Amino acid sequence: MGSPKTIRVDQGTEFVSRDMDLWAYQRGVVLNFSRPGKPTDNAFIEAFNGRFRTEYLNKHRFLTLADAAEKLEAWRRYYNEERPHGAIGNKAPITLTKSGGNTSLSP
């Protein structure tokens, strides 16, 4: 799997770190920041970040980077393949794909 071209992010501490900036720079990824204090610039990511914190970050302790990666992959699969999403009729996003395995919501 390759890196995205752009990542839209807010001003949260997890997104303004030097490590994140270095990661993006090394991969040619543009970090597109919303304006400080303007969560309405990207309501989708604000809602996702809240769910991510509530459903994943607040529920797990990470013993190693490998442990965090394993738990994150399990949560990502759950979020995309099983978890109902109200915005799409309480279906899992994977049900919107035609390929059956691709979890992208792009048309």
C-alpha positions as CSV (number, residue, x, y, z in Angstrom):
1,M,0.0,0.0,0.0
2,G,1.4,3.4,-0.9
3,S,1.2,6.7,0.9
4,P,-1.5,9.2,0.1
5,K,-0.7,12.4,-1.7
6,T,-2.4,14.7,0.9
7,I,-3.7,14.3,4.4
8,R,-6.1,16.8,5.7
9,V,-5.5,17.3,9.4
10,D,-6.5,19.6,12.2
11,Q,-4.2,21.4,14.7
12,G,-4.3,18.6,17.2
13,T,-1.0,17.7,18.9
14,E,-0.9,14.3,17.3
15,F,-0.8,16.0,13.9
16,V,1.6,18.9,14.5
17,S,4.5,16.9,15.8
18,R,8.0,16.9,14.2
19,D,7.7,13.1,13.7
20,M,4.5,13.4,11.7
21,D,6.0,16.3,9.7
22,L,9.2,14.2,9.0
23,W,7.1,11.1,8.0
24,A,5.1,13.1,5.6
25,Y,8.1,14.9,4.1
26,Q,10.0,11.7,3.5
27,R,7.1,10.3,1.6
28,G,6.1,13.4,-0.3
29,V,2.8,13.6,1.5
30,V,1.4,17.1,1.9
31,L,-0.2,17.9,5.3
32,N,-3.2,20.1,4.7
33,F,-4.0,21.8,8.0
34,S,-7.3,23.3,8.8
35,R,-7.3,26.8,10.3
36,P,-6.7,27.0,14.0
37,G,-10.0,27.2,15.9
38,K,-12.1,26.4,12.8
39,P,-13.3,22.8,13.3
40,T,-15.9,23.4,10.6
41,D,-13.2,23.5,8.0
42,N,-13.4,19.8,8.0
43,A,-16.3,18.4,10.0
44,F,-15.7,14.9,8.7
45,I,-12.2,14.6,10.1
46,E,-13.3,16.3,13.4
47,A,-16.0,13.6,13.8
48,F,-13.6,10.8,12.8
49,N,-10.9,12.0,15.2
50,G,-13.5,12.0,18.1
51,R,-14.6,8.5,17.3
52,F,-11.0,7.3,16.8
53,R,-10.1,8.7,20.3
54,T,-13.2,7.3,22.0
55,E,-13.2,3.9,20.3
56,Y,-9.5,3.2,20.0
57,L,-7.0,5.5,21.7
58,N,-8.9,5.7,25.0
59,K,-9.5,1.9,25.2
60,H,-6.0,0.6,24.6
61,R,-2.6,0.6,26.2
62,F,0.2,0.1,23.9
63,L,3.2,-1.9,25.1
64,T,5.3,-1.6,21.9
65,L,5.0,-0.1,18.5
66,A,4.2,-3.5,17.1
67,D,1.4,-3.9,19.7
68,A,0.0,-0.5,18.7
69,A,0.1,-1.5,15.0
70,E,-1.6,-4.8,15.6
71,K,-4.4,-3.2,17.6
72,L,-4.8,-0.4,15.1
73,E,-5.1,-2.8,12.2
74,A,-7.8,-4.8,14.1
75,W,-9.7,-1.5,14.8
76,R,-9.3,-0.3,11.2
77,R,-10.8,-3.6,9.9
78,Y,-13.7,-3.4,12.4
79,Y,-14.3,0.3,11.5
80,N,-14.4,-0.3,7.8
81,E,-15.8,-3.9,7.6
82,E,-18.2,-4.3,10.5
83,R,-19.0,-1.1,12.4
84,P,-22.3,0.5,11.3
85,H,-22.0,4.1,10.1
86,G,-25.1,6.3,10.5
87,A,-24.2,8.4,7.5
88,I,-24.5,5.5,5.1
89,G,-27.7,3.9,6.5
90,N,-26.1,2.0,9.4
91,K,-24.0,-0.1,7.0
92,A,-20.3,-0.9,7.1
93,P,-18.3,1.1,4.6
94,I,-17.1,-2.1,2.9
95,T,-20.7,-2.7,1.7
96,L,-20.3,0.3,-0.6
97,T,-17.5,-1.2,-2.5
98,K,-17.9,-3.2,-5.7
99,S,-14.7,-5.2,-5.3
100,G,-15.7,-6.7,-1.9
101,G,-12.2,-6.2,-0.5
102,N,-11.3,-2.6,-1.1
103,T,-12.4,-0.4,1.8
104,S,-12.0,2.9,-0.1
105,L,-15.1,5.0,-0.1
106,S,-14.1,6.8,-3.3
107,P,-16.4,6.5,-6.3
